[in-house]
C-alpha cells in the first residue's frame, strides 16, 4: 500500500513539473529554442527562436540601436509595403510575405509580437515584426499589405497608430508564422482613443509616401544588407538611404495625363509616338521599374521631370489591340493596368 502511495505521489510531482512548463499558453521549452514547425505550410520551418536583437546599424546617416523594451507602447504613423517586394529577404532571414500579417520596426527584437491599433477607428490587430524599417523617420512602423488591409488602412498613405508589445499564446503565434491572421482584438474604447490621439497630435505629422498599390510585381533582389525586405536596392547591396525609401510602386492620379517622353530613359526600346499603350505600373524609383519591366517583357518610360518611371506595353495600332493587351496583362494579375493614348 505504501508502495502504491509513493507511486501516486511520484506521478503527481511529474505532472506538476510538466505543467510548470506552460505559462499563459506558451510552453517555456520555447526558451530552450525548440522550433515549432508546420509541415503543411509554405512557411514551414519559420520559428520565433532564436530572438534577434541585433547590433547598432546606420541608415541614411542615422544610427539605430535595437533593444528589447518589455513595456514598449508608442503612438506614431504607419505606412505599408506590398506585393512588389514579395519574396525579398527580411532582416531576420525570412522571406517577405505581403499577404501575411507582419511588419518592420527599427529597433524592436526580431521577431516581436505587437498589437497595432488604428487611431482613427480603434480597430486593433496582432502583428508579428520580422523586419527592419521604416527609415523615413516620421514613421513608427511599416506594415505588410496583409496587415494594413486587416487594420483597414491599406487605402491610406500613412495612418496614426498605437504599437504595443504583447505576449500572445502559441496558437496565435503559429497562425501568424504560417501567414494567417490572428483573431482581431476588441476595438479600443473611445476614452483611450481620445488620449492616444492627443499624444499623436504632439508629433510632427508624417508625410504621405507615394501612393501604393495592392497589385504589382515581385522584384526579388537578394538581401545581403542585413537590413530588411523593403530597403534593399536592386542594383547595389549596401543598405539604402531614407531618400531611396520612397522609390516604391505608385498609382498616378487619374487626372494626371502621360507626357510625351522625348527625353525619357527607356529599356532598350523607343518611346511610343502614336496609338495606344497599356500602363502596368508607375514607380518613383527607376531601378524598381527596370526590374519589373525585364521580368514581364515591358518597357520603361519616364516623365519629363524624370521623377516617375512607368512600365508599359505597346504601342498598339488601335484601341481593340490595346484592349487585348490589357486583358492579357490583367490576367497575369495586374488589375490596376490601364489603357492610355500613346501621346
C-alpha positions in Angstrom: 0.0 0.0 0.0 2.8 2.4 0.9 4.5 1.5 -2.4 1.3 2.4 -4.3 1.0 5.8 -2.5 4.7 6.6 -3.3 4.0 5.8 -7.0 1.0 8.1 -7.0 3.0 10.9 -5.3 5.8 10.5 -7.9 3.3 10.6 -10.7 1.7 13.7 -9.3 5.0 15.5 -8.9 5.9 14.7 -12.5 2.6 16.1 -13.7 3.1 19.3 -11.7 6.6 19.8 -13.0 5.4 19.3 -16.6 2.6 21.8 -16.1 5.1 24.4 -14.9 6.4 24.5 -18.4 3.4 26.3 -19.7 2.6 29.9 -18.8 -0.2 31.9 -20.5 -0.5 29.2 -23.1 3.2 29.4 -24.1 5.5 26.4 -23.4 8.6 27.6 -21.8 10.5 24.9 -23.7 10.5 27.7 -26.4 13.1 29.4 -24.3 15.3 26.4 -25.0 14.9 27.4 -28.7 12.9 24.3 -29.7 11.3 25.5 -33.0 7.6 25.0 -33.7 7.3 23.7 -37.2 4.3 23.1 -39.5 4.9 20.7 -42.4 1.8 21.8 -44.2 2.6 25.4 -44.6 4.6 27.1 -47.3 6.3 28.9 -44.4 7.1 25.6 -42.7 10.3 25.9 -40.5 9.8 29.5 -39.5 10.5 29.8 -35.8 10.3 32.5 -33.2 13.7 31.4 -31.9 16.3 32.5 -31.6 15.2 36.0 -31.0 17.5 38.5 -32.6 18.1 41.9 -31.0 21.0 42.9 -33.2 23.8 45.4 -33.1 23.5 49.2 -33.8 23.3 50.0 -37.5 23.4 53.1 -39.6 21.0 54.1 -42.4 20.9 57.4 -44.2 23.4 58.9 -41.7 21.4 58.0 -38.7 22.3 55.3 -36.1 19.6 52.9 -34.8 20.2 50.8 -31.7 17.9 47.7 -31.3 16.8 46.9 -27.8 14.2 44.8 -26.1 11.8 47.0 -24.3 9.4 44.9 -22.3 6.7 47.6 -21.8 7.0 49.1 -25.3 3.9 51.2 -26.0 4.1 54.1 -28.5 2.0 56.1 -30.9 3.1 57.2 -34.3 2.5 56.8 -38.0 2.3 53.6 -40.0 2.9 53.0 -43.7 2.9 49.7 -45.6 4.7 47.7 -48.3 3.3 45.1 -50.6 3.4 42.7 -53.5 6.3 44.4 -55.3 8.6 43.1 -52.6 7.2 39.6 -52.3 10.0 37.0 -51.7 12.6 39.5 -50.6 14.6 38.6 -47.5 13.5 40.2 -44.3 16.0 41.4 -41.7 15.8 38.1 -39.7 16.2 36.0 -42.8 12.6 35.0 -43.6 11.0 35.6 -47.0 8.7 38.6 -47.1 5.0 37.5 -47.5 3.0 40.6 -48.4 -0.3 38.8 -47.6 0.9 37.8 -44.1 0.4 39.9 -41.0 3.9 41.2 -40.4 5.7 44.5 -40.0 9.1 46.2 -40.0 10.3 48.2 -36.9 13.6 50.0 -36.5 14.6 48.7 -33.0 12.4 46.0 -31.5 13.8 42.4 -31.4 13.0 40.1 -34.3 10.5 38.6 -34.0 8.3 40.7 -31.7 4.6 40.5 -31.4 2.7 43.7 -31.1 -0.9 44.9 -31.1 -1.4 47.7 -33.6 -4.4 50.0 -33.2 -5.7 52.3 -36.0 -6.3 55.5 -34.1 -9.0 56.7 -36.5 -11.2 53.7 -35.9 -9.9 51.9 -32.8 -9.5 48.6 -34.7 -6.7 46.5 -33.2 -4.9 43.5 -34.6 -2.0 41.3 -33.7 1.2 41.7 -35.8 4.5 39.8 -36.0 7.5 42.1 -36.5 10.2 40.3 -38.6 11.9 43.1 -40.5 13.7 46.4 -40.0 12.3 49.8 -41.0 10.7 52.2 -41.9 13.6 54.5 -42.4 11.5 57.5 -43.2 12.0 58.9 -39.7 8.5 60.3 -39.4 7.0 56.8 -39.3 6.9 54.3 -36.5 6.1 51.1 -38.2 5.9 49.6 -41.7 3.1 47.0 -42.1 2.8 44.3 -44.7 -0.1 44.8 -47.1 -2.0 42.0 -45.4 -1.6 43.7 -42.0 -2.6 47.1 -43.4 -5.7 45.5 -45.0 -6.8 43.8 -41.8 -6.3 47.0 -39.9 -8.2 48.9 -42.5 -5.5 51.4 -43.5 -4.5 49.9 -46.9 -6.1 52.7 -48.8 -4.1 55.3 -46.9 -0.6 56.5 -47.4 0.1 56.8 -43.7 -2.1 56.4 -40.7 -1.9 57.2 -37.0 -1.4 54.0 -34.9 -0.6 52.7 -31.5 2.0 49.9 -31.3 2.1 47.9 -28.0 4.3 44.9 -27.3 2.4 41.8 -26.2 3.0 38.2 -25.4 0.3 36.2 -27.3 -0.3 32.5 -26.9 1.4 29.9 -29.0 -1.7 29.2 -31.1 -1.8 32.9 -32.2 1.9 32.9 -32.8 1.7 29.9 -35.0 -1.1 31.4 -37.1 1.0 34.5 -37.8 4.1 32.5 -38.5 2.2 30.5 -41.1 0.9 33.5 -43.0 -2.6 33.8 -41.4 -4.3 36.4 -39.4 -4.9 36.0 -35.6 -8.4 36.8 -34.3 -9.0 40.5 -34.3 -8.8 42.2 -30.9 -11.7 44.1 -29.2 -11.8 47.7 -30.6 -10.0 50.2 -28.4 -12.6 52.3 -26.4 -13.2 55.9 -27.3 -11.9 57.1 -23.9 -8.5 55.6 -24.5 -8.5 56.6 -28.2 -9.0 60.2 -27.2 -5.8 60.1 -25.1 -3.8 58.3 -27.8 -5.0 60.8 -30.5 -3.8 63.7 -28.3 -0.4 62.1 -27.9 -0.2 61.6 -31.7 -1.1 65.2 -32.3 2.1 66.2 -30.4 4.2 64.5 -33.1 5.2 66.0 -36.4 2.7 64.9 -39.0 4.1 62.2 -41.2 4.5 62.9 -44.9 2.4 60.7 -47.1 4.6 58.4 -49.2 3.9 57.8 -52.8 0.5 56.1 -53.1 0.9 52.3 -53.1 -1.0 49.7 -55.0 -2.1 46.3 -53.8 -1.1 44.6 -57.1 2.4 44.8 -58.6 5.4 42.6 -59.4 7.9 40.9 -57.1 11.3 42.3 -57.7 13.1 39.6 -55.6 16.5 41.2 -55.2 18.9 39.4 -52.9 19.1 40.9 -49.5 22.7 40.7 -48.2 22.5 44.0 -46.3 21.0 42.6 -43.1 18.5 45.5 -43.0 15.2 44.4 -44.4 13.0 43.4 -47.3 11.8 46.8 -48.3 15.1 48.6 -48.1 17.4 46.8 -50.5 18.4 48.4 -53.8 18.1 46.1 -56.8 21.4 47.5 -58.1 23.6 47.5 -55.0 24.0 45.5 -51.9 24.5 48.2 -49.2 21.6 49.5 -47.2 19.8 52.3 -49.0 19.1 55.7 -47.5 15.7 57.1 -46.3 15.6 59.2 -49.5 15.5 55.9 -51.5 12.9 54.5 -49.2 10.0 56.1 -51.2 11.0 54.5 -54.5 8.0 52.3 -54.4 5.2 51.2 -56.6 2.8 54.1 -57.1 -0.5 54.9 -58.6 -0.7 58.0 -60.7 -3.8 60.1 -60.2 -6.5 59.7 -62.9 -6.4 63.3 -63.9 -2.6 63.1 -64.5 -2.1 62.8 -68.2 1.0 61.0 -69.6 3.7 63.3 -71.0 5.4 62.6 -74.3 8.7 61.1 -73.2 11.1 62.6 -75.8 13.9 62.7 -73.2 12.9 59.6 -71.4 15.2 56.7 -70.5 13.8 53.5 -72.0 14.7 49.9 -71.5 16.0 49.0 -75.0 13.0 50.4 -76.9 12.0 53.8 -78.4 9.2 55.8 -76.8 5.7 55.2 -78.3 4.7 58.1 -80.5 1.2 57.1 -81.7 -1.7 54.7 -81.0 -2.3 53.2 -77.5 -0.3 51.8 -74.7 -1.1 49.6 -71.7 0.4 51.0 -68.5 1.1 48.3 -65.9 2.7 50.3 -63.1 4.5 53.5 -62.2 7.4 53.9 -59.8 9.3 56.8 -58.2 12.5 54.7 -58.5 13.9 53.7 -61.9 15.7 50.6 -60.7 12.4 49.1 -59.4 10.7 49.9 -62.7 13.6 48.3 -64.7 13.4 45.1 -62.7 9.6 44.8 -63.3 10.0 45.6 -67.0 12.7 43.0 -67.5 10.6 40.4 -65.7 7.4 40.9 -67.7 8.9 42.0 -71.0 7.7 45.5 -70.9 9.3 49.0 -71.4 10.2 51.7 -69.0 9.4 55.4 -69.9 10.0 58.4 -67.6 8.1 61.6 -67.5 9.8 64.9 -68.4 10.8 65.5 -64.8 12.4 62.1 -64.5 10.7 61.5 -61.2 8.1 59.0 -62.3 9.1 55.8 -64.2 6.2 54.0 -66.0 6.2 50.3 -67.0 4.3 49.9 -70.3 3.3 47.6 -73.1 2.8 48.9 -76.6 2.3 51.0 -78.6 -0.7 49.3 -80.2 -2.0 50.5 -83.5 -5.7 50.7 -82.4 -7.8 50.5 -79.3 -9.0 47.0 -79.9 -5.4 45.7 -79.9 -4.8 47.6 -76.7 -7.8 46.0 -75.1 -6.5 42.6 -75.9 -3.1 43.6 -74.4 -4.9 44.9 -71.3 -6.9 41.7 -70.9 -3.7 39.7 -71.0 -2.0 42.0 -68.5 -4.9 41.8 -66.1 -5.0 38.0 -66.4 -1.4 38.0 -65.2 -2.5 39.7 -62.0 -2.1 43.4 -62.8 -5.6 44.6 -62.1 -4.6 48.2 -62.0 -3.2 48.2 -65.5 -5.0 50.7 -67.9 -5.1 51.8 -71.5 -3.7 55.3 -72.4 -3.2 57.2 -75.6 0.4 57.0 -76.5 0.7 60.8 -76.8 
